[in-house]
Amino acid sequence: MDLIKGSNLIIVTTLILVGCSTSTPPSKAFDNNSDADTGHKGKGNVTKVQFLDVLQFTNVEEIKEETASTIPMNGLYTRLKILPIYSKNDCNNDNCASTPYPYSQRSGFARFFINKKVSINANIIFSAGNYKSTIPLTTIENISTWSEGNSWLRSLTYSNTHEPLFLVPNGTTSASTTFRLQSVEENAPQSSAILGLAVNAIDLVAPTAGILTSINQNDFKAKAAAIDSTLKGVFSKDLKEDVTFSINLANWSDERKYYAQLELPLEGEGWDSPKRGIIGKWEIAAEAPKPSIFYDIHICPDGKKLGLICEPNTDKAVSAVFTRFKAAPKYAEVLGKPLGAKDTDEFTSVKSIVIQLPEVSKLQSSEYIKSLDQEKLTNINAACAAIANKMHTIGLSQFDSQLVIWSTLNGIPSIPLISSELIKNKDKLKACKITINNLS
């Protein structure tokens, strides 16, 4: 059958709905001389219920942690993580056999009598507050017709680690995630090519910032909507399976994750056949949280995680960030961080945002290089408060807001403040005091 039989999917869908029944007809599945709804026994026999699994090809398994070691995530950054768990590269022992799926070629005689066009797509749909993303995982297409000949288009995303960081706001406890399989016959030739071109085109105008902000959230939404629209355009609802689950964002554990698995019928088998092989299996989870976008220091309960720089709790992670910054202040890197999309990056760096604040503009005067009187201290305090509020509105953590405040006061040449004067007057600068204490 070369992946999928070229039968009409209206019939196929019907087969899926009844395909899990055994030799007992579906109408008799609950007929055991008893009332299956109430569970009452009939004629002394125990009620036997037959479960119909209508999701034939997708399976999502929740992996729950065995320990209670978790990290609160509110006020920290995380990102959606999709990694391969079971792929052809894992087939290196007796527990897994890698079987190449053939690029079967039908003869011209067969194509003359029966045309076949089959397209399959699997993707992840993720939604957390203002952040929405659609991530294609695999697209498989087989066209075999008299006029177009034989063609196969197949792509498989084993991992996706390019999703942006986003701040988990207070009150947010979970993210909605859907693992979706879609297929169409006859209606969407070259659908995988269309999807590939669309994704590549979208990437050209997609946000480049590695963090979701209030500035670029509409661009991320537009990218997700464009991919969704393309998928709807090239894949009908002939076959569609959705499994929706919730990723916990209130607290994080390394062990808490989901496994999403996609299966398809083996060669020569129909949609209703139990003989299926695994196309891919992905781990879907939230990445270990981190307090800053400027330093790659994560928070892991045991203090270590393969491939990550980790601290065991938030306090130690924040301390590590501040210690590194004080040792070698990255004023230019902090102020130059882009927070927008490709066509607006020039105007949405941290510096370009804070320098436009009226409270910060007041500090651009040679008068501030002299001793600070009460009026000047009041203006500096107002600037610290304005920067903190702006960074919070944009979507930066309170820890990164402190890095921005200190970088603004010390790293912009047109603001001639002297650090020693700020430190000497910190008790009069209530909005700046915590920043001065942590970073001076």
C-alpha positions as CSV (number, residue, x, y, z in Angstrom):
1,M,0.0,0.0,0.0
2,D,3.1,2.2,0.0
3,L,2.4,4.0,3.4
4,I,-1.4,4.3,3.0
5,K,-3.9,2.6,0.8
6,G,-5.3,4.8,-1.9
7,S,-8.9,4.2,-0.7
8,N,-11.4,6.9,0.0
9,L,-10.9,8.4,3.4
10,I,-14.6,8.6,4.1
11,I,-14.5,4.8,4.2
12,V,-11.1,4.9,6.1
13,T,-12.5,7.1,8.8
14,T,-15.4,4.6,9.3
15,L,-12.8,1.9,9.6
16,I,-10.9,3.8,12.3
17,L,-14.0,4.2,14.4
18,V,-14.8,0.5,14.4
19,G,-11.3,-0.8,13.8
20,C,-10.5,-1.6,17.4
21,S,-13.3,-4.0,17.8
22,T,-12.6,-7.7,17.8
23,S,-14.7,-10.4,16.3
24,T,-17.5,-9.1,18.5
25,P,-19.6,-6.6,16.5
26,P,-19.5,-3.0,17.9
27,S,-23.2,-3.2,18.6
28,K,-22.6,-6.2,20.8
29,A,-19.5,-4.8,22.6
30,F,-21.5,-4.0,25.7
31,D,-24.0,-6.9,25.3
32,N,-23.2,-9.4,28.0
33,N,-26.7,-9.9,29.5
34,S,-26.2,-6.9,31.6
35,D,-26.6,-3.1,31.7
36,A,-23.2,-1.8,30.7
37,D,-24.0,1.8,31.7
38,T,-24.8,0.8,35.3
39,G,-22.4,-2.1,35.6
40,H,-25.1,-4.4,36.9
41,K,-24.6,-8.1,36.3
42,G,-27.0,-10.0,34.1
43,K,-27.9,-13.7,34.6
44,G,-25.0,-14.1,37.0
45,N,-22.4,-13.0,34.5
46,V,-19.8,-10.2,35.2
47,T,-20.2,-7.2,32.9
48,K,-17.4,-7.1,30.2
49,V,-16.7,-3.7,28.7
50,Q,-14.9,-3.3,25.4
51,F,-13.0,-0.1,25.0
52,L,-12.9,1.5,21.6
53,D,-9.7,3.4,21.0
54,V,-10.7,6.0,18.4
55,L,-7.2,7.5,18.4
56,Q,-5.4,5.0,16.2
57,F,-2.2,6.7,15.3
58,T,-1.3,9.2,18.0
59,N,-0.5,8.5,21.6
60,V,0.5,11.0,24.4
61,E,1.9,9.6,27.6
62,E,2.4,11.8,30.7
63,I,5.6,11.1,32.7
64,K,5.1,12.1,36.3
65,E,7.9,12.8,38.6
66,E,8.8,10.3,41.3
67,T,10.2,12.9,43.6
68,A,8.8,16.2,44.9
69,S,11.8,18.3,43.9
70,T,10.3,21.2,42.0
71,I,11.1,24.8,41.2
72,P,8.5,27.6,41.2
73,M,8.5,29.2,37.7
74,N,6.4,32.4,38.2
75,G,8.7,35.4,37.5
76,L,11.2,33.2,35.6
77,Y,11.8,32.4,31.9
78,T,11.2,29.1,30.2
79,R,10.7,27.8,26.7
80,L,8.9,24.9,25.0
81,K,11.3,22.1,24.5
82,I,10.7,19.3,21.9
83,L,13.3,16.6,21.7
84,P,13.5,13.2,20.1
85,I,13.0,10.2,22.4
86,Y,12.5,7.4,19.8
87,S,13.9,7.8,16.3
88,K,15.9,5.8,13.8
89,N,19.1,6.9,15.6
90,D,18.0,5.1,18.7
91,C,17.7,1.7,17.0
92,N,21.0,0.3,18.2
93,N,19.9,-2.7,20.3
94,D,17.6,-5.7,20.4
95,N,14.7,-3.5,21.6
96,C,14.5,-1.6,18.4
97,A,14.7,-2.4,14.8
98,S,15.1,0.3,12.2
99,T,13.1,-0.6,9.1
100,P,13.5,1.7,6.1
101,Y,10.1,2.6,4.6
102,P,10.5,2.0,0.9
103,Y,10.0,4.6,-1.8
104,S,7.7,2.2,-3.6
105,Q,7.2,2.9,-7.3
106,R,4.0,1.8,-9.0
107,S,4.0,0.8,-12.6
108,G,2.5,3.1,-15.2
109,F,-0.1,0.4,-15.8
110,A,-1.3,0.6,-12.2
111,R,-1.2,4.4,-12.2
112,F,-3.3,4.5,-15.3
113,F,-6.2,2.8,-13.5
114,I,-5.9,4.1,-10.0
115,N,-4.5,7.5,-9.0
116,K,-3.2,8.0,-5.5
117,K,-2.4,11.2,-3.6
118,V,-1.8,11.0,0.1
119,S,-0.5,13.7,2.5
120,I,0.1,13.4,6.2
121,N,1.2,16.1,8.7
122,A,1.8,16.1,12.4
123,N,2.4,19.2,14.5
124,I,2.5,20.7,17.9
125,I,0.2,23.6,18.8
126,F,1.3,25.5,22.0
127,S,-0.4,28.3,23.8
128,A,0.7,30.0,27.0
129,G,-0.8,33.4,27.7
130,N,0.2,35.8,24.8
131,Y,2.6,33.2,23.4
132,K,1.2,30.9,20.6
133,S,3.2,28.6,18.3
134,T,2.5,25.9,15.8
135,I,5.5,23.6,15.1
136,P,5.4,21.1,12.2
137,L,7.0,17.8,13.2
138,T,6.6,15.7,10.1
139,T,5.1,15.8,6.6
140,I,4.8,12.8,4.4
141,E,3.4,12.8,0.9
142,N,3.1,10.2,-1.8
143,I,1.7,11.1,-5.3
144,S,1.3,8.3,-7.8
145,T,-0.8,9.2,-10.9
146,W,-0.8,8.7,-14.6
147,S,-0.2,12.3,-15.3
148,E,2.3,13.2,-12.5
149,G,4.1,9.9,-12.1
150,N,5.6,8.8,-8.8
151,S,6.9,11.2,-6.2
152,W,7.6,11.1,-2.5
153,L,8.2,14.1,-0.2
154,R,9.0,13.2,3.4
155,S,10.4,15.4,6.2
156,L,10.8,14.7,9.9
157,T,11.7,17.1,12.7
158,Y,13.5,15.1,15.3
159,S,13.9,18.1,17.6
160,N,13.0,21.8,18.0
161,T,15.0,23.9,20.3
162,H,14.4,27.3,18.7
163,E,11.3,28.4,20.5
164,P,11.6,31.7,22.3
165,L,12.0,32.2,26.0
166,F,9.0,33.7,27.7
167,L,8.4,35.0,31.2
168,V,6.0,33.0,33.2
169,P,3.8,35.7,34.8
170,N,2.3,35.5,38.3
171,G,-1.0,33.6,38.2
172,T,-0.1,31.6,35.1
173,T,-0.2,27.9,36.0
174,S,-0.2,25.9,32.8
175,A,0.2,26.0,29.0
176,S,-2.2,24.2,26.6
177,T,-0.5,21.9,24.1
178,T,-2.0,19.8,21.3
179,F,-0.4,17.0,19.4
180,R,-2.2,16.9,16.0
181,L,-2.2,14.4,13.1
182,Q,-3.9,15.4,9.8
183,S,-4.2,13.6,6.5
184,V,-5.9,14.2,3.2
185,E,-6.3,12.2,0.0
186,E,-6.8,13.5,-3.5
187,N,-7.4,17.2,-2.4
188,A,-3.9,18.5,-1.7
189,P,-1.1,17.6,-4.2
190,Q,2.3,18.9,-3.2
191,S,1.0,19.8,0.2
192,S,4.4,19.2,1.9
193,A,6.1,21.4,-0.6
194,I,3.6,24.1,0.0
195,L,4.0,23.8,3.8
196,G,7.8,23.9,3.5
197,L,7.8,27.0,1.3
198,A,5.3,28.7,3.7
199,V,7.4,27.9,6.8
200,N,10.6,29.1,5.1
201,A,8.9,32.3,4.0
202,I,7.5,32.9,7.4
203,D,10.9,32.4,9.0
204,L,12.2,35.3,6.8
205,V,9.9,37.7,8.6
206,A,9.6,36.0,12.0
207,P,10.9,37.7,15.2
208,T,14.6,37.2,15.7
209,A,14.6,38.1,19.4
210,G,15.1,35.0,21.6
211,I,12.4,36.2,24.0
212,L,8.7,36.9,23.7
213,T,7.9,40.5,24.6
214,S,4.9,42.8,24.4
215,I,6.7,44.3,21.4
216,N,6.9,41.2,19.3
217,Q,4.1,39.0,20.6
218,N,1.9,39.9,17.6
219,D,4.7,38.8,15.3
220,F,4.8,35.4,17.0
221,K,1.1,35.1,16.8
222,A,1.1,36.1,13.1
223,K,3.7,33.4,12.5
224,A,1.6,30.7,14.2
225,A,-1.5,31.9,12.4
226,A,0.2,31.7,9.0
227,I,1.4,28.2,9.6
228,D,-2.1,27.2,10.9
229,S,-3.7,28.8,7.8
230,T,-1.3,26.9,5.5
231,L,-2.1,23.6,7.3
232,K,-5.8,24.2,6.9
233,G,-5.4,25.1,3.3
234,V,-3.4,21.9,2.3
235,F,-4.9,19.4,4.7
236,S,-8.6,18.7,5.0
237,K,-10.4,17.1,7.9
238,D,-10.6,13.7,6.2
239,L,-8.4,12.3,9.0
240,K,-7.6,14.3,12.1
241,E,-6.5,13.3,15.5
242,D,-5.9,15.7,18.4
243,V,-4.5,15.0,21.8
244,T,-4.6,18.0,24.1
245,F,-2.7,18.2,27.4
246,S,-1.5,20.8,29.8
247,I,2.2,21.6,30.6
248,N,2.6,22.7,34.2
249,L,4.1,26.2,34.5
250,A,3.5,26.8,38.2
251,N,6.5,24.8,39.1
252,W,9.1,22.8,37.2
253,S,10.6,19.4,37.6
254,D,13.1,17.7,35.3
255,E,11.0,14.5,35.5
256,R,7.7,16.1,34.5
257,K,7.2,15.7,30.7
258,Y,5.0,14.2,28.0
259,Y,5.9,11.7,25.3
260,A,4.0,12.1,22.0
261,Q,4.2,9.2,19.6
262,L,3.1,8.9,16.0
263,E,2.4,5.6,14.3
264,L,1.4,4.7,10.7
265,P,0.4,1.4,9.1
266,L,3.1,-0.8,7.8
267,E,3.6,-1.3,4.0
268,G,0.7,-3.1,2.5
269,E,-1.6,-2.5,5.5
270,G,-4.8,-0.5,5.6
271,W,-5.7,2.3,8.0
272,D,-7.7,-0.1,10.1
273,S,-4.8,-2.6,10.5
274,P,-3.2,-3.0,14.0
275,K,0.1,-3.6,12.2
276,R,1.8,-0.2,12.6
277,G,5.3,1.2,13.0
278,I,6.5,4.2,15.0
279,I,7.4,7.2,12.8
280,G,8.7,9.4,15.7
281,K,8.4,9.9,19.4
282,W,9.1,13.3,21.0
283,E,9.6,14.6,24.5
284,I,7.5,17.7,25.1
285,A,8.3,19.7,28.2
286,A,9.2,23.1,29.6
287,E,12.9,23.9,29.7
288,A,14.6,24.4,33.1
289,P,13.7,28.0,34.2
290,K,16.3,30.8,34.3
291,P,16.2,34.2,35.9
292,S,17.9,36.2,33.1
293,I,18.0,36.3,29.3
294,F,21.6,37.7,29.5
295,Y,23.2,34.7,31.2
296,D,22.6,31.1,30.5
297,I,22.2,30.0,34.1
298,H,19.3,27.7,34.8
299,I,17.6,26.5,38.0
300,C,17.7,22.7,38.5
301,P,16.7,21.1,41.8
302,D,19.8,18.9,42.0
303,G,22.1,21.6,40.8
304,K,23.0,19.9,37.5
305,K,21.5,19.0,34.2
306,L,23.2,17.6,31.1
307,G,24.1,20.4,28.7
308,L,23.1,23.2,31.1
309,I,24.8,25.5,33.6
310,C,22.6,25.0,36.7
311,E,22.1,26.2,40.2
312,P,19.9,24.3,42.7
313,N,17.5,27.2,43.5
314,T,16.4,30.7,42.4
315,D,18.4,32.6,45.0
316,K,21.7,30.9,44.0
317,A,20.9,31.3,40.2
318,V,20.2,35.1,40.7
319,S,23.3,35.5,42.8
320,A,25.4,33.8,40.1
321,V,24.0,36.1,37.5
322,F,24.7,39.2,39.5
323,T,28.2,38.0,40.5
324,R,29.1,37.5,36.8
325,F,27.8,40.9,35.9
326,K,29.7,42.7,38.6
327,A,32.9,40.9,37.7
328,A,32.6,42.1,34.1
329,P,29.6,44.5,33.5
330,K,28.0,43.9,30.1
331,Y,26.5,47.3,29.7
332,A,26.7,47.2,25.9
333,E,25.2,43.7,25.7
334,V,22.3,44.5,28.0
335,L,21.5,47.8,26.4
336,G,21.9,46.4,22.8
337,K,19.6,43.5,23.4
338,P,16.9,43.5,20.7
339,L,13.4,43.0,21.9
340,G,11.5,43.3,18.6
341,A,11.0,41.7,15.2
342,K,13.4,41.7,12.2
343,D,12.0,44.9,10.7
344,T,11.9,46.7,14.0
345,D,15.1,45.5,15.9
346,E,16.8,48.8,15.1
347,F,14.3,50.7,17.1
348,T,13.5,48.2,19.9
349,S,16.9,47.6,21.6
350,V,16.8,48.0,25.3
351,K,18.7,51.3,25.0
352,S,16.4,52.7,22.4
353,I,13.4,51.9,24.7
354,V,14.7,53.3,28.0
355,I,16.3,56.4,26.4
356,Q,12.8,57.5,25.3
357,L,11.4,57.4,28.8
358,P,10.9,61.1,29.9
359,E,12.3,60.2,33.3
360,V,15.5,58.9,31.7
361,S,15.8,61.8,29.3
362,K,16.1,64.2,32.2
363,L,19.3,62.5,33.3
364,Q,21.1,63.4,30.0
365,S,22.6,66.6,31.4
366,S,26.1,67.6,32.4
367,E,24.6,68.8,35.7
368,Y,24.5,65.2,36.9
369,I,28.3,64.8,36.8
370,K,28.4,67.1,39.9
371,S,27.2,66.4,43.4
372,L,23.6,65.2,43.5
373,D,21.1,67.5,45.3
374,Q,17.6,66.4,46.3
375,E,16.0,67.4,43.0
376,K,18.5,65.3,41.1
377,L,18.1,62.4,43.4
378,T,14.4,62.6,42.9
379,N,14.8,62.5,39.2
380,I,17.2,59.5,39.4
381,N,14.7,57.7,41.6
382,A,11.9,58.4,39.1
383,A,14.1,57.0,36.3
384,C,14.8,53.8,38.2
385,A,11.0,53.3,38.8
386,A,10.1,54.1,35.2
387,I,12.7,51.6,33.8
388,A,11.5,48.9,36.2
389,N,7.9,49.5,35.2
390,K,8.7,49.5,31.4
391,M,10.7,46.3,31.6
392,H,7.9,44.6,33.5
393,T,5.4,45.7,30.9
394,I,7.6,44.4,28.1
395,G,8.0,41.0,29.7
396,L,11.4,41.0,31.4
397,S,12.0,39.5,34.8
398,Q,12.7,41.7,37.9
399,F,16.3,40.5,37.8
400,D,16.8,41.6,34.3
401,S,15.1,44.9,35.1
402,Q,17.9,45.5,37.7
403,L,20.6,44.8,35.0
404,V,18.9,47.3,32.7
405,I,18.6,49.9,35.4
406,W,22.3,49.7,36.4
407,S,23.4,49.5,32.7
408,T,21.4,52.6,32.0
409,L,22.8,54.6,34.9
410,N,26.4,53.6,34.1
411,G,26.6,52.5,30.5
412,I,25.1,55.4,28.5
413,P,27.7,58.1,27.8
414,S,25.0,60.9,27.6
415,I,24.0,60.1,31.2
416,P,27.1,61.3,33.2
417,L,26.3,59.7,36.6
418,I,29.1,58.6,38.9
419,S,28.7,55.2,40.5
420,S,30.2,56.3,43.8
421,E,27.6,59.1,44.1
422,L,24.8,56.6,43.5
423,I,26.1,54.2,46.1
424,K,26.6,57.1,48.6
425,N,23.0,58.2,48.2
426,K,21.3,54.8,47.8
427,D,19.2,55.2,51.0
428,K,17.6,58.3,49.3
429,L,17.0,56.3,46.1
430,K,14.3,53.8,47.1
431,A,13.5,52.7,43.6
432,C,17.2,52.2,42.8
433,K,18.3,50.8,46.2
434,I,17.9,47.1,45.5
435,T,19.7,47.4,42.2
436,I,22.6,49.3,43.8
437,N,22.8,46.8,46.6
438,N,22.9,43.8,44.2
439,L,25.1,45.2,41.4
440,S,27.5,47.8,42.9
